[in-house]
């Protein structure tokens, strides 16, 4: 499947502060919660009933239940969404399409859109819930260049008052594997994807920014390259990685280049792929079918990314986009994505999520209560707490300096 997906980049050991626990009535309804958390500041531009919200993004965030809930609590007249992969949408928007108001994009693709003025920034003052954003989106880690981390990718101004992208979801990616077929010791390294002993049974993501980063990271671990930021390889490193990937492809290393969530789940569940560059929720979805599946803790570190909402510059529905972005930072949509295995950028999620579930998904505590989607009493989230996983991030995806060269080499790989 020459499809595709998401992600992001750089050496990060960000400081995460744990949100303070605010008293919340147990069992407060999701709709009531989102209405209360949204407030009215994002809606100050006028009556939203006359506005529409047309969004495009991955199926990760463009979910019917989230769109329906947003329409109910916001009063926006019409809400619609389309799921498509990032490169397709980017091409469509850069061609001047006026079909959407918001692009649910990924941090590293912002430079292509800002330089062309395809998107325009949103002031944080229009987002009531911005006050509870996690520090990873505002603080700069001095150990890496700003553009190599998410807090250096989303801001339109040095004073950090306007956002090119309001983050909605983030995560740290790794390798999904079948522990009944591969040991954890074998799987806990990005080099496993390219190991001859797993020939024909590994999978790569079909986003070139992800696949090249993975190859550079693995080649560095194997001593074939010296690179400290896989998200921004040099021309020489891209050339070497391209040769490496083409040789592996011709030798039959990869079962698939996957781009679709369902495709990834099916390939892992069937055992056609036993190791793959994967999203953690896909691993959870395999487990939910009663099939063993685990998420590696790679010795080289995780790859990090964040998806968020960008306002299309020609949109006539700016207030609806601001309301939608603020809604994403309220509680309920955060619950939906957290229980799939992603993280929410807002600490508001702690106030509305069941305490035991928050403890499992965010704090590394054992699962309590009835089994749910393959998770049983006493289970731990693979990789541990948010803080623990964040401390092991190797890189965030960024827009590479040599993007055009990388894409030309990717085309060579695809046709090899």
N, C-alpha and C positions, 0 to 999 in steps of 0.2 A: 504494500500500500504506500504509494508515494504521497502520503498525506503530510501531517505536521503537528506541531504543538507549541508549548510555552517554556519559559524559564528565565535565568538571570545571573550576577557575578562578583567576585574578588576576595582577598584574604581578610576575613572579618572576625573579630571577636568582640562583637558589639555589646555594650552594656545594656541589658534589659532590666528595667525596674519592674518589680511585681506590682500590679495595680492594688491600691488599697481596697479592702472589702467594704462595700457600702451595703447598708441594710436594704434588702429587697424582699418584698413579699413573695414567698414561695408560690409558684404556680401562676404568676402574673401572665396573662395571655400574651402571645407573641405580637398580635396586632396592637393591643393596648400599649405594650412595651415600645413598639416602634413608633407609634404615634406620639408617645410622651417624649421619647429620645430625639425625635426629629425636630420638635419645636417648630418655630415659624421663621427663623432668621433666613433660612435658605429660600423661603417662599416669599420674601419681602417684595420681590419684583412685581407682584400683581397676582391676579387670579389664575391659578394653574389649570383650571378647567378648560381654558381656551388653548392650552399648550398640549403638545404631544411629545412623547419620548420614544425615539427610534434608536435602538442600540445595536451594536455589532461587536462580537467578541467570541472567545472560546466557549464551548458548552460548560466549562468549569464555572463561569460566572453568569452566562446568559441562561438562566433557569426559569422555567415557567412559574414556579411557585414564588420565586423572588420578585419577578415582574408583576405578578398578580397582587402580591402583598403591597408592593410599592404603589401600585395604582389605587388600591383601597385606602391606604393611609395618607397619600399625598393629594388626591383629588385631581391629578393630571388626567386630562380628558381621554387620551389614547396612549397606550403603551404597547410597543412591539419590539421583538428582538430576533436577531439572526445569529446563528453560530457559524463561524468560519475561521480558518487558520490565519495567523498573523500576516504572513507574506501576501496572501490573496487580498486581505483587507487593505493592507498598506498600498498595494498597487492600485486598488479601486479608488481609494481616497486621494492618492497623489494624481490620479487622472482627472480629479475635479468633481467627483461624485457628490451629490447633495442628498443622498438617500438616507443619511443618518445624522443624529444629533450628538451622539457620544460613541467613542471607540473604547472598548474595554481592552486596552492594550497592555503591553509589558514594558517595563522600564527601559530596557535597552533599545527599544525601537523609537523612542522619543526624538532623538536628534534628527532623524530623517523627516520628521513631521514639523519640528520647530523651525528648522532652517527654511522650509518651504511655506511657513505660516499656514499650514493645513489645520493646525489646532491653535487654540489660544488659551492663555492661562486663566485659572479660577482663583480668586482671592480667598485665603483661609478665613477671612472675616465673614464670608458668606456661608461658612460651614460650622454650624452650632457644635457639632461633635468633634471638631478638630482638636479641641483642648485635651482630649483623651487619647491622642495618637501615641503609639509606642516610640520610644527614643531612637530606635534604629532608623526612623524616617526623618529625624531632625538633627541628630548628632553625627559629627564626622569622626571617623576613626583615623587618628593621625598616622597610622602605619600604612595607609594606602592612599592613592590619589583619589580626590573626591569623585571623579567620574567612574571610578571602579567600584563604587558602592551605591546603594539605592538612595541614600540621603544626598548624593551629589548628582542624581539624575532627574529628580522630580521637580526641582525648584526653578522658577523662571527669574528670580531675582536674588541677589546676595543677601538681602535682609530677610529672606524666607517668609514673604508675605503672600506670594502667588505661586500656585502649583500648575505645572504642565500636566500632571496626572495625580488624581486623588486616589491613593492606594486602597484596594478593596480586599486583596488576598495576597498572602506570601507563603513561601515554603522553602525548604532546603531539600534538594533532590539527591537521589542516590540510585542504587541498583536494587531492583526487585528480583527476587530469586525464589526458586522452589527448594525449600530446605530438605525435602524428601529426595531430591535429586542432586543437590550441590551443598557442600558444607558451608557454614558461616565463615569459616576461616578462608575458604576459597573465594567466597563472594565479597568479602569486606575489602575490596580494592577495585578501582576503576580499570585496572589492567585485565581483570577477569573477562571483560567484554571482548577482548582481543586475544585471549588465551586459546592456543590451538586445540587444547583438549575439549573445549566447548564448541568446536567448529560446527556451524550449521544450526546452532541452538541459542545464539545471542541476538539481541535486538538493539538498534540505535534509533534515536529520535531523528526524524527527518527535517528538523529545523537546522540549517547549516551552522548557525551561531552556536547551537548546542553541540552538534556532532563534532565540529572542529575543536571546540573547547575540550571535549572529552578525549579526543585523540591526543591533543597537546598535553593534557594532564597525565594520561597514561604513558605517553612516550617519555615525559620528564621523569616519571616514577621508574621507568625501565632504563633510564640513563641514556636515552636516545636524543634528548633535547635538554637544554637548560632554560627553564622558563618559570617566572614567579607569578605570572598572571595569565592563565589559560584563556581568559576572555578577550585578550587583546594581543594575539600573536603577531609577530613580525612577518614580513613577506617570506623570509627564509623558512620560518617555522610553519607557515601555511603551506609552502611548497613541500616540506618534509612530511607534514601531516597528510597532505593530499596523496603523496606516493604511498605512504603507510596504509591509508584507508583503501586506496584502489587495489593495492596488493592483497589486503585482507578480503575485500569484496570478491576479487577474482578467484581467491582460494576457497570461497564458499563459507566464510566466517559467519555471515549474518543471515539469520532466518528471515528477518524483516527490517525494513526501515518504517517504523510505525509513526503515525501522526495523530491517530484518533484514539481516544480513551477506550472506547469499546473494543477496538482492534487489539490494543495492548492487553486488556483483560482477557480476551478470548485466547490469545496466543500463549499467555502465561498459564491460564487455567487448563488448556489442552495439553500443556507440556511441550508444545512445538518450540517454544522459547523457554529456557530454564533460567536465563539471566538476561536482564534488559535494563538499559537506562530507563528509569521509570518514575512515575509520580506515585507518591505514597497512597493516595486514595485508590489507585488502580490495584495496588497490593491488597488494600482492605476489601475491595470488591471481589477479588479472587477468594480471599478467606471467607467472605460471606456465602460463597458457594460450597463451603465445607472442604475446600482444597487448601493444603498447606502452602503458605506464601509468606515471605519475610522481606524486610527492608534492611539493606546492609548499612553498616556504619563504616564507610570507607576510610582506610587509614590515611588517605591523602586529604580527606575532608569533603564536605558537601558542596554542591553547587546551589547558589541561592538566587531567588527571583521574586519579583512582585508584579502583579497585575493591578491595574487601576483604571479609572475613568478619565478620558481626555475629551475636552469640549471641542467639537468640530467647529472651525472658525466661521463657516457660513451657516451655522444652525440658526433657525429662527426661534428655537425653543431653549434659550440659554437658562431660563429660570427652572425649567423642568430638569435640565442636566445637573444644575446645582442641587436641586432637591433630591435627585436620584443619588448623587455622590454623597450627600449628607446622610441619606437613608442607609447607604452601605456602611457608614460608620456608626450607625445605631446598633442595637442588639440583635434583632432577629436574623438578618441575613448572615451575620457573623456566626450564629449558632449553626445555620445550615451548612456553611463551608467548613466550620470546625469539626463537625461530626462526620464529615467526609475524609478528614485527615489533613486539611490545610490549616493555616493560621489566619486570624483576623488582625489587621493593623491597629484596631482600637481596643483599649482595655475595657470598653463598655460591655464586651461580651461576658466578662466575669459577673456582671450584675444581673444578667438575664438567663444565663445558662445554668442548668442543673449543677449544683456544687460538685457532686461526685463525677459528673462527666467532665467538667472543667478540670478537675484534679487529674483525670486520666489524660485528657488531650493536651493540656498545657503544663502540668506540674510533675509529670512522670510518676503519678501515683497508680496503684493497682486498680483495675476495673472492679466496681462494686455493683452487685445486683444481677439481674437476669441477663443471659447471653444476648448479644445484639450484633448482627451482621458479622458473625465469626469471632467476636470478642467474648471471652468467657471470664467468669469470676476469677480475680487474681492476676489476669493478664496485664502486661505493661506495654505501653506504646513503644514500638521499635525506635531506638535511639534516645529514649528518655524524654526529659522535659524540654520545653522551648529554650530555656536558658542553656541547658546542656548541649542541645543541637546547635544553637547559635554560636556557641564557643568553638565549634568544629567546622565552621564554614571556611572553605578554601578560597572561593571566589564568587562574586556576583557577575552575572552577565552584563556586558556593556556593549555599546555600538563600537565595533573594532575600527581602529584607524585605517586599516587596509581592507575595508568592507568589500569594495569592488573586486579586489584581487581574490579575496576569500570566496566570493560568489562565483567567479569564473572557474575557480578550482573545484567548487562544489558541483558545478555543471559537468565538469570532466569526470568527477566521481560518479554522478548519477548515470552518465552515458557509458561508463567503463564496463 
